[in-house]
Amino acid sequence: MKSYIRSERQEAAKEAEWNKARKTAGCLIKLGQMSLVDIAEVTELPLEIVKELEDEIMKIG
């Protein structure tokens, strides 16, 4: 049971980190001061994900 709870906590922490990275990438894209490659490097997100985020933001914006 303890290992299940530990696993759930780890998964929740990973998801929170992923969401924070996506939010940061979105903010950087909106600022328009960095290349997508640089944003991917800073946020440690795959470049493809950063490109998808840019597409989403451009559709909304």
OpenMM code with the backbone's topology and positions (N, CA, C; nanometers):
from openmm import Vec3, app, unit

residues = "MET LYS SER TYR ILE ARG SER GLU ARG GLN GLU ALA ALA LYS GLU ALA GLU TRP ASN LYS ALA ARG LYS THR ALA GLY CYS LEU ILE LYS LEU GLY GLN MET SER LEU VAL ASP ILE ALA GLU VAL THR GLU LEU PRO LEU GLU ILE VAL LYS GLU LEU GLU ASP GLU ILE MET LYS ILE GLY".split()
positions = [
    Vec3(0.0818, -0.1193, 0.0000),
    Vec3(0.0000, 0.0000, 0.0000),
    Vec3(0.0867, 0.1264, 0.0000),
    Vec3(0.1944, 0.1238, 0.0806),
    Vec3(0.2816, 0.2395, 0.0875),
    Vec3(0.3465, 0.2676, -0.0475),
    Vec3(0.3852, 0.1614, -0.1178),
    Vec3(0.4489, 0.1820, -0.2482),
    Vec3(0.3486, 0.2399, -0.3485),
    Vec3(0.2222, 0.2037, -0.3370),
    Vec3(0.1186, 0.2598, -0.4235),
    Vec3(0.1025, 0.4097, -0.3976),
    Vec3(0.0988, 0.4471, -0.2716),
    Vec3(0.0852, 0.5888, -0.2360),
    Vec3(0.2071, 0.6662, -0.2833),
    Vec3(0.3264, 0.6092, -0.2651),
    Vec3(0.4493, 0.6735, -0.3105),
    Vec3(0.4456, 0.6918, -0.4620),
    Vec3(0.3995, 0.5906, -0.5316),
    Vec3(0.3899, 0.5971, -0.6770),
    Vec3(0.2920, 0.7053, -0.7218),
    Vec3(0.1800, 0.7147, -0.6527),
    Vec3(0.0805, 0.8171, -0.6846),
    Vec3(0.1365, 0.9572, -0.6607),
    Vec3(0.2100, 0.9723, -0.5538),
    Vec3(0.2714, 1.1023, -0.5236),
    Vec3(0.3742, 1.1396, -0.6295),
    Vec3(0.4545, 1.0435, -0.6700),
    Vec3(0.5551, 1.0690, -0.7729),
    Vec3(0.4882, 1.1081, -0.9044),
    Vec3(0.3821, 1.0379, -0.9377),
    Vec3(0.3098, 1.0698, -1.0602),
    Vec3(0.2496, 1.2101, -1.0535),
    Vec3(0.1933, 1.2464, -0.9402),
    Vec3(0.1355, 1.3795, -0.9228),
    Vec3(0.2439, 1.4864, -0.9324),
    Vec3(0.3601, 1.4591, -0.8772),
    Vec3(0.4709, 1.5551, -0.8839),
    Vec3(0.5192, 1.5728, -1.0273),
    Vec3(0.5277, 1.4641, -1.1013),
    Vec3(0.5689, 1.4719, -1.2421),
    Vec3(0.4673, 1.5514, -1.3233),
    Vec3(0.3400, 1.5282, -1.2982),
    Vec3(0.2362, 1.5999, -1.3702),
    Vec3(0.2401, 1.7492, -1.3383),
    Vec3(0.2634, 1.7824, -1.2126),
    Vec3(0.2732, 1.9234, -1.1727),
    Vec3(0.3931, 1.9891, -1.2396),
    Vec3(0.5041, 1.9183, -1.2475),
    Vec3(0.6239, 1.9714, -1.3124),
    Vec3(0.5988, 1.9928, -1.4614),
    Vec3(0.5314, 1.8969, -1.5247),
    Vec3(0.4980, 1.9061, -1.6663),
    Vec3(0.4079, 2.0270, -1.6923),
    Vec3(0.3068, 2.0445, -1.6073),
    Vec3(0.2145, 2.1574, -1.6239),
    Vec3(0.2856, 2.2904, -1.6049),
    Vec3(0.3766, 2.2964, -1.5086),
    Vec3(0.4520, 2.4190, -1.4847),
    Vec3(0.5406, 2.4513, -1.6046),
    Vec3(0.6046, 2.3507, -1.6613),
    Vec3(0.6904, 2.3713, -1.7787),
    Vec3(0.6081, 2.4202, -1.8973),
    Vec3(0.4905, 2.3621, -1.9172),
    Vec3(0.4031, 2.4057, -2.0270),
    Vec3(0.3573, 2.5501, -2.0071),
    Vec3(0.3244, 2.5849, -1.8839),
    Vec3(0.2810, 2.7218, -1.8555),
    Vec3(0.3955, 2.8200, -1.8807),
    Vec3(0.5136, 2.7857, -1.8361),
    Vec3(0.6305, 2.8702, -1.8588),
    Vec3(0.6577, 2.8848, -2.0074),
    Vec3(0.6520, 2.7751, -2.0806),
    Vec3(0.6748, 2.7797, -2.2245),
    Vec3(0.5715, 2.8694, -2.2921),
    Vec3(0.4461, 2.8580, -2.2506),
    Vec3(0.3409, 2.9427, -2.3069),
    Vec3(0.3682, 3.0906, -2.2839),
    Vec3(0.4118, 3.1239, -2.1645),
    Vec3(0.4445, 3.2639, -2.1334),
    Vec3(0.5604, 3.3129, -2.2189),
    Vec3(0.6624, 3.2311, -2.2344),
    Vec3(0.7781, 3.2696, -2.3153),
    Vec3(0.7413, 3.2853, -2.4623),
    Vec3(0.6538, 3.1984, -2.5107),
    Vec3(0.6083, 3.2093, -2.6494),
    Vec3(0.5345, 3.3411, -2.6688),
    Vec3(0.4471, 3.3741, -2.5752),
    Vec3(0.3710, 3.4987, -2.5850),
    Vec3(0.4617, 3.6210, -2.5831),
    Vec3(0.5698, 3.6154, -2.5061),
    Vec3(0.6636, 3.7277, -2.5018),
    Vec3(0.7355, 3.7468, -2.6349),
    Vec3(0.7587, 3.6364, -2.7046),
    Vec3(0.8225, 3.6442, -2.8358),
    Vec3(0.9686, 3.6843, -2.8325),
    Vec3(1.0353, 3.6642, -2.7212),
    Vec3(1.1744, 3.7060, -2.7057),
    Vec3(1.2748, 3.5929, -2.7300),
    Vec3(1.2262, 3.4694, -2.7347),
    Vec3(1.3163, 3.3542, -2.7472),
    Vec3(1.2718, 3.2660, -2.8617),
    Vec3(1.3661, 3.1926, -2.9166),
    Vec3(1.3324, 3.0954, -3.0200),
    Vec3(1.2650, 2.9746, -2.9542),
    Vec3(1.1931, 2.8982, -3.0338),
    Vec3(1.1277, 2.7785, -2.9809),
    Vec3(1.2300, 2.6776, -2.9307),
    Vec3(1.3442, 2.6717, -2.9973),
    Vec3(1.4514, 2.5809, -2.9544),
    Vec3(1.5005, 2.6208, -2.8151),
    Vec3(1.5197, 2.7499, -2.7938),
    Vec3(1.5636, 2.7974, -2.6622),
    Vec3(1.4583, 2.7702, -2.5559),
    Vec3(1.3328, 2.7910, -2.5904),
    Vec3(1.2239, 2.7653, -2.4951),
    Vec3(1.2210, 2.6175, -2.4577),
    Vec3(1.2363, 2.5310, -2.5563),
    Vec3(1.2379, 2.3873, -2.5290),
    Vec3(1.3537, 2.3516, -2.4372),
    Vec3(1.4674, 2.4134, -2.4603),
    Vec3(1.5844, 2.3855, -2.3775),
    Vec3(1.5643, 2.4333, -2.2340),
    Vec3(1.5123, 2.5534, -2.2183),
    Vec3(1.4936, 2.6112, -2.0849),
    Vec3(1.3892, 2.5336, -2.0047),
    Vec3(1.2804, 2.4965, -2.0696),
    Vec3(1.1715, 2.4289, -1.9989),
    Vec3(1.1894, 2.2771, -1.9927),
    Vec3(1.2869, 2.2256, -2.0670),
    Vec3(1.3119, 2.0817, -2.0768),
    Vec3(1.1928, 2.0063, -2.1365),
    Vec3(1.1162, 2.0764, -2.2193),
    Vec3(1.0077, 2.0126, -2.2941),
    Vec3(1.0611, 1.9741, -2.4324),
    Vec3(1.0060, 1.8693, -2.4916),
    Vec3(1.0451, 1.8366, -2.6287),
    Vec3(1.0060, 1.9504, -2.7235),
    Vec3(1.0881, 1.9749, -2.8231),
    Vec3(1.0628, 2.0827, -2.9187),
    Vec3(0.9258, 2.0666, -2.9841),
    Vec3(0.8869, 1.9455, -3.0127),
    Vec3(0.7571, 1.9210, -3.0760),
    Vec3(0.6428, 1.9716, -2.9880),
    Vec3(0.6533, 1.9523, -2.8583),
    Vec3(0.5505, 2.0006, -2.7651),
    Vec3(0.5467, 2.1527, -2.7656),
    Vec3(0.6638, 2.2160, -2.7684),
    Vec3(0.6702, 2.3621, -2.7706),
    Vec3(0.6071, 2.4150, -2.8995),
    Vec3(0.6318, 2.3478, -3.0100),
    Vec3(0.5710, 2.3881, -3.1380),
    Vec3(0.4192, 2.3752, -3.1322),
    Vec3(0.3706, 2.2673, -3.0714),
    Vec3(0.2264, 2.2487, -3.0569),
    Vec3(0.1659, 2.3585, -2.9694),
    Vec3(0.2366, 2.3944, -2.8621),
    Vec3(0.1902, 2.5030, -2.7758),
    Vec3(0.1826, 2.6342, -2.8531),
    Vec3(0.2832, 2.6609, -2.9353),
    Vec3(0.2828, 2.7832, -3.0148),
    Vec3(0.1618, 2.7850, -3.1069),
    Vec3(0.1326, 2.6733, -3.1712),
    Vec3(0.0158, 2.6647, -3.2587),
    Vec3(-0.1122, 2.6935, -3.1821),
    Vec3(-0.1257, 2.6362, -3.0627),
    Vec3(-0.2441, 2.6607, -2.9798),
    Vec3(-0.2574, 2.8077, -2.9442),
    Vec3(-0.1464, 2.8675, -2.9057),
    Vec3(-0.1475, 3.0084, -2.8643),
    Vec3(-0.1809, 3.0985, -2.9810),
    Vec3(-0.1282, 3.0681, -3.0968),
    Vec3(-0.1541, 3.1514, -3.2144),
    Vec3(-0.3007, 3.1419, -3.2574),
    Vec3(-0.3622, 3.0259, -3.2391),
    Vec3(-0.5036, 3.0102, -3.2731),
    Vec3(-0.5919, 3.0917, -3.1788),
    Vec3(-0.5540, 3.0922, -3.0522),
    Vec3(-0.6312, 3.1639, -2.9498),
    Vec3(-0.6075, 3.3140, -2.9610),
    Vec3(-0.4802, 3.3505, -2.9746),
    Vec3(-0.4380, 3.4889, -2.9692),
    Vec3(-0.4861, 3.5714, -3.0823),
] * unit.nanometer
topology = app.Topology()
chain = topology.addChain("A")
for resn in residues:
    res = topology.addResidue(resn, chain)
    for name in ("N", "CA", "C"):
        topology.addAtom(name, app.Element.getBySymbol(name[0]), res)
